[in-house]
Amino acid sequence: MILATCPICKKELIIKELHCPHCEVSFKGNFENSWLAELNASQLEFVRLFLLVQGNLKELQDKLGISYPTVKNRLAEIIGIITKKRPETDKVIDVLSDLEEGFINVDEAINMITQRREK
């Protein structure tokens, strides 16, 4: 796994050299880091499963054995890493939409709205 951020100052690392151990050739320069390098092992596994279930969050919930809101929170966290933006989790409309589609029950919706208001 490639480090994406400095373990000391937490700033983004830049790849300056690529090396082939087979033929001992090295390439120096400024190489772009992939957004995948910023994901931890758990997040990479989540993305892998997300792709395998073709983005079906209900099926992903079943495969991971976690609640639908947890699936959505993990997805929002990964989107935040990819876009470098803090995920928006204070939208009550998302909760109501999930409730209407049957992904969550009334108690879960109330808990989610309460938690978001406390932040």
Summary of the structure (lengths in Angstrom):
residues: 119
radius of gyration: 19.1
end to end distance: 33.7
largest distance: 62.0
contacts: 257
relative contact order: 0.09
helix: 52%
strand: 13%
